[in-house]
């Protein structure tokens, strides 16, 4: 159909096309804080199992009336499990600190694990660097202006917005938190299948990984006895 036909049809039905809103910049890399190299560019740092590398980032979530809130996530690079998340009213470092603490308290990050983010001021702050250092984690950052260095986090946010935000926005920040909790805990981590995981959910993949790991250790013990 021509544009004229579509335009007239929409007018009769009182339909209005949604236009892209203004893009919110969530990465402030123009600061004088310390920057870390991208450890994931080194083949030797590629994870062999869950808990070895976590990738993090933040994005904005539109609210009714043109306002925004901000989602910060930390995801396991191997199993795809979201090990920490926070929705806040601003882009300060508090949310970034919170998701790391969630990963620690849940036991999802082993000592010496790499935590990879962009060069945002939240991740370069003294508080964030101190938390990672005390936890025995290695800090890694994407190269400036290179979104491909943290493509997994970008992909995660794209999925979340596509699958969860049917109307393109949340009514309130409380609604955003409530729906995100159900989405992550009751769906994404437990049910949602990933082709990269052999069509298993993150939790299913982790269970299978542990079973295989246990079998390998058992076989090695038997070999040592024989």
RODO-2510 file (C-alpha; in nm, 4 decimals, decimal comma):
residues 226
     n   res          X          Y          Z
     1     x     0,0000     0,0000     0,0000
     2     x     0,1096     0,3558    -0,0621
     3     x     0,1920     0,5998     0,2157
     4     x    -0,1252     0,7962     0,1374
     5     x    -0,3477     0,4897     0,1881
     6     x    -0,1746     0,4028     0,5146
     7     x    -0,1908     0,7640     0,6334
     8     x    -0,5659     0,7882     0,5616
     9     x    -0,6323     0,4521     0,7261
    10     x    -0,4437     0,5563     1,0391
    11     x    -0,6308     0,8850     1,0485
    12     x    -0,9681     0,7079     1,0361
    13     x    -0,8625     0,4790     1,3219
    14     x    -0,7116     0,7687     1,5183
    15     x    -0,3739     0,5952     1,5208
    16     x    -0,0477     0,7834     1,5665
    17     x     0,2942     0,6328     1,4936
    18     x     0,5410     0,6195     1,7793
    19     x     0,8528     0,8214     1,7107
    20     x     1,1928     0,7458     1,8624
    21     x     1,2466     0,9511     2,1735
    22     x     1,5639     1,1306     2,2614
    23     x     1,8585     0,9014     2,3263
    24     x     1,9931     0,9212     2,6768
    25     x     2,3675     0,9038     2,7184
    26     x     2,4492     0,6605     2,9986
    27     x     2,8283     0,6408     2,9633
    28     x     3,0391     0,9313     3,0835
    29     x     3,3933     0,8363     2,9883
    30     x     3,5230     1,1939     2,9856
    31     x     3,6793     1,1843     3,3288
    32     x     4,0237     1,1742     3,4858
    33     x     3,9657     0,8549     3,6835
    34     x     4,1795     0,5416     3,6262
    35     x     4,1008     0,3305     3,3190
    36     x     4,1680    -0,0446     3,2980
    37     x     4,2618    -0,2473     2,9922
    38     x     4,0222    -0,4888     2,8252
    39     x     4,1329    -0,8208     2,9749
    40     x     3,8886    -1,0145     2,7569
    41     x     4,0930    -0,9372     2,4458
    42     x     4,3524    -1,1795     2,5800
    43     x     4,2759    -1,5398     2,4820
    44     x     4,4136    -1,6624     2,8148
    45     x     4,1410    -1,4729     3,0011
    46     x     3,8489    -1,6389     2,8226
    47     x     3,6223    -1,8081     3,0805
    48     x     3,5986    -2,1868     3,0966
    49     x     3,2911    -2,1946     3,3196
    50     x     3,0342    -1,9878     3,5130
    51     x     3,1573    -1,7398     3,7723
    52     x     3,4853    -1,6571     3,5988
    53     x     3,3789    -1,3498     3,3981
    54     x     3,0899    -1,1125     3,4664
    55     x     2,9896    -0,8364     3,2253
    56     x     2,8068    -0,5240     3,3395
    57     x     2,6458    -0,2117     3,2014
    58     x     2,3530     0,0230     3,2521
    59     x     2,0749     0,1496     3,0294
    60     x     1,7786     0,3828     3,0551
    61     x     1,4144     0,2739     3,0801
    62     x     1,1446     0,5193     2,9662
    63     x     0,8627     0,6081     3,2075
    64     x     0,5250     0,7610     3,1280
    65     x     0,5461     1,1358     3,0872
    66     x     0,8908     1,1406     2,9318
    67     x     1,0891     1,0613     3,2451
    68     x     1,3472     0,7842     3,2834
    69     x     1,4884     0,5380     3,5316
    70     x     1,8064     0,3360     3,4934
    71     x     1,8726    -0,0391     3,4876
    72     x     2,2131    -0,1670     3,5952
    73     x     2,2933    -0,5361     3,5377
    74     x     2,5729    -0,7831     3,5941
    75     x     2,5593    -1,1012     3,3835
    76     x     2,7684    -1,4186     3,3759
    77     x     2,9492    -1,4342     3,0444
    78     x     2,9248    -1,8140     3,0137
    79     x     2,5875    -1,9110     3,1616
    80     x     2,4070    -1,5815     3,0741
    81     x     2,2569    -1,5729     3,4262
    82     x     2,1795    -1,2220     3,5486
    83     x     2,3604    -1,2317     3,8833
    84     x     2,2744    -0,8788     3,9934
    85     x     2,0441    -0,5978     3,8876
    86     x     1,9231    -0,2637     4,0145
    87     x     1,6745    -0,0025     3,8935
    88     x     1,7453     0,3467     4,0227
    89     x     1,6305     0,7029     3,9625
    90     x     1,9800     0,8223     3,8675
    91     x     2,3032     0,7020     3,7085
    92     x     2,5227     0,7238     4,0179
    93     x     2,7686     0,4570     4,1283
    94     x     2,5421     0,3205     4,4053
    95     x     2,3594     0,0872     4,1647
    96     x     2,6865    -0,0428     4,0198
    97     x     2,8114    -0,1211     4,3700
    98     x     2,4844    -0,2920     4,4586
    99     x     2,4903    -0,5398     4,1678
   100     x     2,8464    -0,6453     4,2535
   101     x     2,7436    -0,7068     4,6143
   102     x     2,4500    -0,9142     4,4890
   103     x     2,6881    -1,1292     4,2864
   104     x     2,9119    -1,1699     4,5908
   105     x     2,6340    -1,2601     4,8337
   106     x     2,4842    -1,5070     4,5855
   107     x     2,8199    -1,6771     4,5335
   108     x     2,8051    -1,6171     4,1590
   109     x     3,1558    -1,4724     4,1286
   110     x     3,4646    -1,6715     4,2248
   111     x     3,7709    -1,5011     4,3679
   112     x     3,9899    -1,3755     4,0849
   113     x     3,6934    -1,3396     3,8476
   114     x     3,7027    -1,0677     3,5839
   115     x     3,4344    -0,8004     3,6035
   116     x     3,4084    -0,6256     3,2682
   117     x     3,2276    -0,2957     3,1997
   118     x     3,2650     0,0159     2,9880
   119     x     3,4684     0,3184     3,0965
   120     x     3,1760     0,4983     3,2610
   121     x     3,2492     0,7089     3,5656
   122     x     3,0351     0,4725     3,7759
   123     x     3,2824     0,1908     3,7105
   124     x     3,5940     0,4059     3,7399
   125     x     3,4902     0,5589     4,0723
   126     x     3,7041     0,5069     4,3800
   127     x     3,4229     0,3208     4,5585
   128     x     3,3728     0,0742     4,2721
   129     x     3,7421     0,0066     4,2226
   130     x     3,7865    -0,0407     4,5967
   131     x     3,4966    -0,2898     4,6160
   132     x     3,6402    -0,4997     4,3330
   133     x     3,9882    -0,4913     4,4809
   134     x     3,8681    -0,6011     4,8264
   135     x     3,6622    -0,8788     4,6695
   136     x     3,9662    -1,0151     4,4856
   137     x     3,8206    -0,9394     4,1424
   138     x     4,0078    -0,8264     3,8338
   139     x     3,8689    -0,5152     3,6678
   140     x     3,8375    -0,4924     3,2898
   141     x     3,7002    -0,2162     3,0668
   142     x     3,5951    -0,1784     2,7059
   143     x     3,7964     0,0503     2,4824
   144     x     3,6595     0,4038     2,4669
   145     x     3,3758     0,4382     2,2190
   146     x     3,3824     0,0682     2,1273
   147     x     3,0425    -0,0886     2,2006
   148     x     3,1545    -0,4217     2,0524
   149     x     3,3866    -0,4749     2,3505
   150     x     3,0773    -0,5129     2,5685
   151     x     2,8383    -0,6556     2,3086
   152     x     2,6895    -0,9147     2,5464
   153     x     2,5589    -0,6470     2,7821
   154     x     2,4189    -0,4474     2,4895
   155     x     2,2451    -0,7610     2,3616
   156     x     2,0956    -0,8304     2,7051
   157     x     1,9406    -0,4849     2,7273
   158     x     1,8005    -0,5186     2,3759
   159     x     1,6288    -0,8462     2,4723
   160     x     1,4900    -0,7051     2,7947
   161     x     1,3381    -0,3995     2,6269
   162     x     1,1924    -0,6072     2,3423
   163     x     1,0426    -0,8811     2,5595
   164     x     0,9341    -0,6832     2,8642
   165     x     0,8457    -0,3309     2,7519
   166     x     0,5427    -0,4021     2,5344
   167     x     0,4196    -0,0404     2,5470
   168     x     0,7666     0,1049     2,5180
   169     x     0,7604     0,2461     2,8715
   170     x     0,6747     0,1749     3,2351
   171     x     0,4133     0,3690     3,4266
   172     x     0,6369     0,4278     3,7305
   173     x     0,9766     0,3264     3,8631
   174     x     0,8026     0,0945     4,1120
   175     x     0,6268    -0,0833     3,8247
   176     x     0,9615    -0,1143     3,6453
   177     x     1,1180    -0,2797     3,9513
   178     x     0,8230    -0,5131     4,0041
   179     x     0,8065    -0,6321     3,6436
   180     x     1,1851    -0,6621     3,6160
   181     x     1,1984    -0,8819     3,9272
   182     x     0,9416    -1,1236     3,7830
   183     x     1,1047    -1,1170     3,4391
   184     x     1,4545    -1,1962     3,5675
   185     x     1,3768    -1,4353     3,8540
   186     x     1,0782    -1,6209     3,7103
   187     x     1,1628    -1,6137     3,3411
   188     x     1,5045    -1,5058     3,2162
   189     x     1,7260    -1,7015     3,4538
   190     x     1,4986    -2,0019     3,4925
   191     x     1,3000    -2,0529     3,1707
   192     x     1,4286    -1,8460     2,8801
   193     x     1,6281    -2,0665     2,6460
   194     x     1,9457    -1,9507     2,4716
   195     x     2,0740    -2,1015     2,1491
   196     x     2,4302    -2,0396     2,2721
   197     x     2,3545    -2,2655     2,5698
   198     x     2,2158    -2,5517     2,3632
   199     x     1,8610    -2,4184     2,4017
   200     x     1,8809    -2,4316     2,7804
   201     x     1,8060    -2,1621     3,0332
   202     x     2,0947    -2,0152     3,2353
   203     x     2,0077    -2,2197     3,5454
   204     x     1,9619    -2,5401     3,3436
   205     x     2,2986    -2,4835     3,1793
   206     x     2,4715    -2,4268     3,5136
   207     x     2,3262    -2,7492     3,6556
   208     x     2,4436    -2,9461     3,3523
   209     x     2,7870    -2,7830     3,3708
   210     x     2,8225    -2,8816     3,7377
   211     x     2,7163    -3,2396     3,6622
   212     x     2,9756    -3,2714     3,3877
   213     x     3,2392    -3,1094     3,6084
   214     x     3,1599    -3,3556     3,8898
   215     x     3,1853    -3,6522     3,6526
   216     x     3,5223    -3,5348     3,5234
   217     x     3,6594    -3,4990     3,8781
   218     x     3,5264    -3,8433     3,9695
   219     x     3,6898    -3,9977     3,6632
   220     x     4,0219    -3,8361     3,7502
   221     x     4,0047    -3,9724     4,1053
   222     x     3,9379    -4,3215     3,9709
   223     x     4,2321    -4,2932     3,7312
   224     x     4,4637    -4,1900     4,0151
   225     x     4,3525    -4,4921     4,2221
   226     x     4,3979    -4,7354     3,9348
***
